[in-house]
Amino acid sequence: MKYTEEMILQSPSGYCMPFEEEKNKEVTLSKGYGEQKDAVTGETSFHHGINFHASHRPLAAVASGVVSSIGTDKEHGVYIVIRYGKYEVTYAHLANIFIRFGQKVKAGQTVAISGNDLHMEVAFDGEELNPIEFLTMLYGNIQALGKSGHGAAHEFTPFDGEIKTRYDRDKEEIEELMLRFLPVYMEDLFRGEYIVPEYTEQSLRNVFTVGAAKNYFFESMPSMANPLGIGSRALPLAGKVQNLLIADFLNYLALRHNVYLSTMSEEVKKTSIRGSSRQWHYRPVVGTGDRRAELRYSESRVRLSRPCRSPMVDESMVQ
């Protein structure tokens, strides 16, 4: 297909590549576009997209657009289609989806998580084209905007520093649980079917109050990946926030789905089930102030406790 001026993608929110490059690693294809020959049978077939070596990676909207299709089939597995102007881009072989049909998206917005790889297809005004050509144009737009200083080109910007948490040894297992349960967790929070424990809310308030008092915020230029602009001085504070958020996610899994980390002992699991069974199917009535039993995570891994009427504050969070 010959590119014309009409095919230049316009995007008020700027542009972004579909996923972030791994540090010191080149992006590689596992399968290209067009005629492909099977290494075993020798048969040829036409591949209507491209496949990237991109296992379980966050995927972004590349420009301003609208979700035009969500589905699953034998060829694509779980897939989404986003319309960017006259372009339709298919993201397939997905592990999870964070958007809904008809939703408007912006450049850089996380829309899905890839599966073992990422399959992409692109069409312009209904005519299929090689996704590499589309991505080349997209990259050119990003570079042009960057040189013009308009600041509308979005890139994934990693946080400058390593955040340590008490869950580091279970990091891979927690990431797998998040791929599976995080959208459900967020949906239950939004609908009020899961209430964040008062202890967690109060501790987060304390952490951010201390951070503001010590001028931890906006130490560096804010970005999509680091909206508060925190630097190396705030790493301990960021670790405490991570501890609280991960603990609440695990608390939710235990109470709502009876799911635990494999490193938790059977005794802890049984205690958690006994302590929360009476509230398992309970939905809090608005205005009553009732809350579910809370799992508080300590150095001994986890213990069950009931929330108090007065705020429970972790002293380590405010030191």
N, C-alpha and C positions, 0 to 999 in steps of 0.2 A: 504494500500500500504506500502511495506517495503522500508525504505529509504536506498539508496546506495550512494557510494561516488560520482557517476555521478550526483546525485540530489542536491549536495551542490551548492547553487547559487553563482556564481562569479560576482562581480560588481566592475569595476574600480573606480566608484564614491562613493563607500561605500554602506551603507544600512540605511533605515529609516522606522519607523512604518508608516502605512497609514494615521493616524491622531493623533493629540495631545490629551493626557489625560487632562480632566478638572481638575483644581486645587482642591485637597482634594476629588476627586470623582473617583470611580473605573469605568473602562470600562465594560459595561454590554451588554449581548446579548438579543435581543427581540425575536429572533428565531434561533434555532440551526440547525446543519447539520443532514440530514438523515430523518428517519421516523418521521412524525409529525401528531398528532391527533387533529382534529378540536374540540374545546371546546364546540361548539354548536351542530354540526351535528354528532360528533363522528366518522366521516370518517377520514381515514388515507391517507397521501400522502407523497411523498419523496421530501424533500427540498434540492436542489442541491447546496446550499451555506449557508451563515450565515448572519444574520441581526444584526447590532449594533444600540444601542440607541446613535445616533450621528447626531443630528439635525443641518443642515446648518453649517457644519464644513469644513474648508479647508482640502482637501485631497492631499496627497503627493505620488509621485512615490517612490516605496520602494527600487529601485536599478537602475542601468543603463538599459535602455530598449528602445523599439520602440512601438509607438501606432499602434496597428494592426487592430483596429475596433472602429467605433463610430456609434451609432444608437439609435433607440427607438423602443420598442415593448410593447405589452400589459403586458407581464410578468415582464420585467425589467424596464419599463419606459425609461428614458434617461440613456444610459450606455456608457462606454468606455471599451476597452480591451487593456491592455499593455502587450507586450511580454518581459519577462526578461529571456534571455537565452532560455531554453526549457519550462519555465513556462509561462502560460498565466493567467493573473489576471483580472477578471471582476469587475469593480466598477459600481454599478447600483443604481437606485432610485435617480438620480442626479438632482440638481437644476440648475447647470451651469457647463460648460466645458471651460477650458482655453488652450486646446491643439488641434492639427489637426492631421488627419490621416497621418501616415508615419513619424511623428515627433519623433526625438530622445529625450529622457528624462534622467535626472540624479536623483540620490537619493536625496530626500528632496524637489524636484521641485514641486510646487503646480500645480496640473493637473485638479482639479474640486472642486465643492462645493456639499456636500451631500444635499439631500432633507430632509424630515422628519426623515429618518433613512438612514443607509448605508447597501446595500446588496453587499456581496463579494462572488465570485466564483473563484476557482483555479483549473487549470489542468496542469499536467506535461506530456509533449510529447503526448498530446491528451487524456490522462487518467485523469478523474476527481478525486480530492482528497479533504479531509476535510480541509477547509481554516485554521482552528485552528492549524493543523499540520504544515502548511506552515508558519504561523505567529510565531509559537514556534521556528522553525528553524531560521527565520529571527531575532527574538529577541536574540537567541543564538549567531548569527553572530555579532550583534551589541555589545553584552556584551564582546565577545571574542576580537573584535577589540579595544574596549575601554580599556581592561586590557593590551593588547599588546602595547598600546601607539601609534598605527599607525594613529590615528586621522581620520579614514575614516568612522566612524559611525556618522550619522547625526541624530540629535534630534531637535525638535522644542524648541527653547530657548526663553522664554518670556522676554520682556524688563523689567528691574528692576526699576519700577516706574510707576506712573499713569499720563498719559498725559491729561491735561485739555484743552478743546476747547470750542469755543462759540456755538458749535453745540451739546453739550452733551445732552440737553433736547430732541433733535430729533435723538439721536443716533440709536435707533432701526429702525426708518423709513428710515434713510440714509443707514443703512446696508442692508435693504430689497431692496432699490433702486440700491445699488451696486451689489447685487446678480443678479439683472435683467439686468442692463445697463452697468456695468463696462467693460465687454468684447467688447461691441459695441463702447464705449467711447475710449478704447485703440486702436481699429481697425481704427476708424475715425482719431485719432491722427496720427497713423502710415501712413495712406494714405494721410494725409494733408487735409482731408475734414473738420476738425475742427482745428482751430488755437488757441493756448493758448494766451490770451491777453498779450500785452506787459507789462502791470502793474504787472501781476502775475510772468512773467519771471524775470523782474527786481527785484521784491521783494524777490524772491527765491535766486537770486544771492547775494543780500545784506545779507540775513540771513546766508548763508553759508560762506560768507566773514567774517562776524562778528564771526561766530562759530570758524573758523580757527584762527582768531586773538586772541580769548580768550582761545584757546587750549581745546575746547570742544570735539574734535574728538579723538578717540582712548584712551579715559580715562580708558576704560576697554577692555578686550579681545574681538575683533570683533567676531560675530557669524552670522549664517544665518538670524536670526531675527533682529539682531542689527549690520549690516555690518560696520557702522562707529564707533562702540565701544563707544557710548555716555553714560554718566552716569547721576546721579541725577542733577548735575550742569546744564546740558543742557536741562532739562525738559521744561523750558519756551521757548527755541528755538525750541524744537520739537513740542510744541503746536502751535507755529506760522506757522511752515511748514504744520502741519495738517490743520490749518485754511485755508491756501492758497490752498492746494490741494482739500479739501472738497468744498471750494467756487468755484473752477474751475469746479469741477464735477457737481455741482448744476447749474452753469452757462451754461454748455453744455446741461444739461437736459432741461433747459428753452428754449434755442435757437434752439435746434435740435429736441426736442420731445415734447415741450410744457408741460413739467412735472414739478411740483412745490411741495415743502413741504406743508403738510396740514396746518401747522401753519402760512403760508404766507397769508396775507390778499388778498381779491379779488381786491382791488385797486392796490396793488403791481403787481399782475398777469396781469391786464389789461394794466398797464403802461409798463410792460416788453414786452408784445405782440406788442403794438403800436410802441415801440422803436426799436424792432428787426424785424418787419414783412417785411421790404423792403430788408433785408439781409437773410431772412429765407432760401431761396433756392440758395443763392449765394455761389459759390466756389471761393476763392481768386485765382487770377492769379499769378503764380510764378514770383517773381521779382517786383511786383507792390508795395509791402509793405502794401497793404490794409488789414484791419482786421475787424472782425465782431464787432458789439456793445458788450460792456462788462457789465456784472452784477457785481457791486462792493458791497460786503457785509459789512454792518456797524452795529453798535449796534442797530440801528432801524430796523434791519433784512436785508433789501436789498433796493438798489436804482439803477436806471439805469443811466449810464453815458457813454459818448463816449470817446474813447481813444484819447489822445493828441499825437502830434508828439514827444514831449519830454517825457522821461520816467516818469511814475507816480510812486512815491515811497511812501509807507506807512511808516511814520516816526517811528511808533511803532516797525517796523521790524528791525530797525538799532540802537535802543537805547541799 
